[in-house]
Amino acid sequence: MKLATICYIQRPGQTLMLHRVKKANDYHQGKWNGLGGKFKAGETPEECVLREVCEESGLIGRNPILRGQITFPVFDGSDDWYVWLFTMSEWEGRLIDSPEGELAWIDNERLLDLNLWPGDRIFIPWLFQERFFSAKFIYAAGVFQGYEATFYGLNGHVERERRRTAPDLRPSSYQPADDMYCWLCGGEVSERHCKIICRRCGFTRDCSDP
């Protein structure tokens, strides 16, 4: 059993996403994810998610909002994963060169166009809804099989969904046009010596970054 958190950091109209392209033998290789990772001993979900966000992005977060919890039975072929999902719109700092992958601010209307795990295309829209969810997402050898979910509304209303056949959730070829704007502040950028430099805040990254 593995316990973990995922956080989707937000600013007006955009969400910070992590492209998993750096680590060797990464089970998520090539996929886009939120930020997060496994619990350390004694941590609460909130403590875990704030630590992971800082380690993976350099941002200091405040007041993460718990949106749901998902169980992934034998997701990696050996362990059940239990994941707490948060959003967070209060943060400060500057993005770092993340050891986990490449960071990019993605327009919210393009999130589902990224190369995501198939199940992520189902639950990401739930993060923007005013209800809490508890769900199980089933994969077999990396292939999505279906899900079941319970939703708890603010008024006490409970709804349930279930799908046991894999939907048509083919990956997209969309890649963000990151060279056109700053990942941190959205300002105009210039290119110099194979570096992309924000004219507004000075954030710098390599031209070869995806």
N, C-alpha and C positions, 0 to 999 in steps of 0.2 A: 504494500500500500504506500502510495506517495501522496503527500499533501502539498498543494501549491496555490499561488495566486496569479492572476493576470490583471493588469490595469490598462485602461484605455484613457490616456491623458488627452484632454480636450481644450481647445481654444475656439473662439467663434468660427463656426463653419468647418473646422478641421480636427483631425485626430492624429496623434503621434503613433506611428507604426514602426515596427522593427522588421527589416528584411534579413532573414537568417541565411547569410551567405559567407560567414567568416570561419566557423568552427568545423574542423574535420569530423566526419562521422556524426554529424548533427541529424537527429531523427526528423527535425523540422527543415532540413536543407531546402532552400529556395522558397520557402513559405514566408508570408507576412503574418506577424503576430502582434498582439499587444505586448507590454513589458511585464516581466514577472519571473517567478521561479519558485523553488521549493522552500518550505518552512525550515528555519533553524529551531533547535530545541528551545521550548519555552515561549516561542513567539505567538502572538495573536495574529489573525489574518491581517489586521491593519498594520501591525508592526512589520510583518513580512513584506507587504506590498510597498510600504514606504521605503524600506531598505532596498528592495529589488529595483524600484524605480530609480533611486539615487545611484546604485551600482551600475545600472545599464544605460542611464541617460545623463547623469550628472545633475538632474533637476531635484530640488528639494520640494516635496509635495506636502500638502496639508488637506485634511478633511476628505479622505477618499470615501466614496459612496458605494456601499455594497449593493450590487444589482442582482446577483444570483449565485447559484452554486451548481456545478455540473460534475457528475460522476462519469468517468471514462473507463469502463471495464477493460482490463488487459490492453490498454491503449498502445503501449510500446512492445507488446508481445510477451510481457512478463509480469507487469504490475498494474493494479487498479490505480487510477489517478483521481483524486478529489480536488477540484479547483474552485476557489472563490473568485468571482469576477467583480471588479470595481471599475468605476469611472472616477475621474478627478479633474477638476477645472481650477483648483487653487494650487499654484506652484511658482517657484522662482528659480533663477539660475540660468546657465547656458548649457546647451547640449555638448556632450563630450564625444570623442571617437569611441563608440561603444564596443566592448570586446565581444558582444553577442551577435552583432550584425550591423547593418546600415540603417540609421534612423531617418525618417522623413515625415513631414506633416502632409497628410493626405486629405483632400476635400472629402467631406462626409458623403457626398453623393457618389464618390468614386470608390469607397471602401470595398464594396462587393465586387468591384472589377479587378481587384488584386488577386494574386495567386495565393488563395487561402485554403486551409483545410475545408473540405465540403461542409462540415457541420458548422464552421464559423460563419458561413453565409446565412445560416439559419438563425444563430443566436445573436449576432452582432446587432441586427435591428431591435432585438429585445432590450439592449442596453439603453436605448433612447426612449423607452416606454416607462410610464409611471406605475410599474408593478414589479414585484419580486418574483423570480423564477427559481425553481428547483428542477433539474433535468438529468437525464441519462442519455449520453451519446455513444452509440455503439459502432466500433470499427472492427474489421477482421483483416489482419495483415495489411493495415493501412487503408483499406477500402471501406468507405462509409456505408453502413447498413441501415441506419434509422435512428430514431430518438423517441423519447417520451418526456413530457414536461408538465409541470403543474405551475400555474401562475396565481399569485396572491395579490389582489387589488387593494388599493388604499382603503376601500370601503368594506373590506372583508370578503369580497366576492372571489370565488375560486373557480378557475377554469383549467381544463386539461387537454393536452394534445398528444397524439401518438402517431408515428409513421414507422412502419416496419419494412418498407421498400425504399431503396435508395433513389432519391430524386435526381433529375438531370441538373447536376451542379458542376458542369465542366469548367476547368480552370480558364481564366482569362489571360490574354497576352498583354494586357495593359501594364505599362510601366510609367510611373510618374515622370513628368518632364522636370526633374529636379534642378537641372542646370539653369532654369529660368528665374528662380527665386531662392531666397534664404530659407533653409529648413527651420531656423529658430524664430525669426521675426517676420518673415514674408517679404522683406525688403529687396530692392534691386541688387544684383550681384555683378561682379566683374571677374574676368579670368586673367591670372598672371602666374607664370612659371608653373603651369599645371596645377594651380590652386584656384578654387572658386571662393571669392571673398565678398562678404556682404558689405555694401557701402553704408548701411545704416548702423549695424551693431558690430561688424567686424568678424562675425563667425566665419571660419575657414574650413574648407574640406577639399579633398582631392578631386580632380577632374574625372578620375576614373571611377568614382563611386557610382553605383547604379542609381 
